[in-house]
Amino acid sequence: MTRHRVVFGNRQVPLPRSKGLRIALGSALLLGGLVGFLPVLGFWMIPLGLIVLSIDIAVARRLRRRSVVWWGRRRGARRERT
């Protein structure tokens, strides 16, 4: 069985092997991000929750892929201007 990881730049964060635990972790991150105005909890938790959920849930995977394509096009357009 493959070990699931979330990659941020040059760092890799291992995720639980259990599908249920990954879904619970992703959901908790999303819910924590919704109360981002509180200290410690923040809006940074929403994209992280979507990344974790995208491993197991197709809708989150599509949303993540669309955002990656959008971000890549945006960065490409900025590079062309400069």
Sequence and secondary structure as in RCSB ss.txt:
>XXXX:A:sequence
MTRHRVVFGNRQVPLPRSKGLRIALGSALLLGGLVGFLPVLGFWMIPLGLIVLSIDIAVARRLRRRSVVWWGRRR
GARRERT
>XXXX:A:secstr
    EEEETTEEEE  S HHHHHHHHHHHHHHHHTTTSSS  TTHHHHHHHHHTTT HHHHHHHHHHHHHHHHHH
HHHHHH 
